[in-house]
């Protein structure tokens, strides 16, 4: 007896659903940038719901989406965290492996601002300015040299003649990746240093690694703690430029003066629109075939996008997330179980 393709698909899905019932813990993988946000939500979920704490792992956005697209069933993950949007190639791979419906959830934006003491001078930065201030090597008189700059005005006379001290997000901080990619590497390109590294024989990957090396002479200080630590260091040295999440800055405007980046004032609107250059949307992707078979999956998703977690006054904003102005629309999409449409 021959079974139709539809019948075979239905049987496969039913078998996967039955298998998935044997697992009672939500499994999540993907972006290292989203990892700390998802971990905060998972731990709070485990403390406040009668479900096991979800397992959250890193590994990268592309690798996480690839794992999600391996198929359906208890041996496959439920959610892929991603700091970049899913590609058509991912969607095609998913479909070929039976993952036919995916929910795309944009839960906020990764955005950082540069701020100084409220009573100090104004700063108008470009990524090249930050690179020239903190990079291990910079381009000077056409040659790559160990960073000699001690004042901001040394390389940009439009900036104040103030000692360079940048309090950067440490390697363990959730905003380090956007700092590296959108500021340091971008600034390396703008300054001409990237081209110089490549002219010296490095390929693009090696040149980016060279760009990302920061000076260790005390003019750049990595802060692995939260933004209160950065603020305390800035209070102790009024010359410092601190890197903060937008929401933290907005809650401390009596102490901090924010700098422009590329001529754009950071705000919820300019970050959400993409106009402010040091930002990007953050996503997670849900395998919809698992929604009714993995205990707690639906509840975890609803909890993640709730005002209490992803809203402007929630713990994710305290960690550095810029809340999505369209969060209510995302909440409605989750409630209605709306799968993502075609990429636009």
Secondary structure, DSSP 8 states (H G I E B T S, - for coil): ----HHHHHHHHHHHHHHHHTT--S-EEEE-HHHHHHHHHHHHHHHHHSSS---EEEEE-HHHHHHHHTT-SSTTS-SEEEESS---HHHHHHHHHTT---EEEEEEEEEEEEEEEETTS---EE-HHHHHHHHBSEEEETTEEEE----BGGGT-TTS-S-B--EEEE-TTSTTHHHHIIIIIIHHHHHHTHHHHHHHTT--HHHHHHHHT-B--SSSEEEE-S-HHHHHHHHHH-TT-EEEEEHHHHHTTTTTEEE-EETTB---HHHHHHT-SSSEEEEEEEEEGGGTTTSTTHHHHHHHHTSHHHHSTTSHHHHHTEEE-TTHHHHHHHHHHT-------
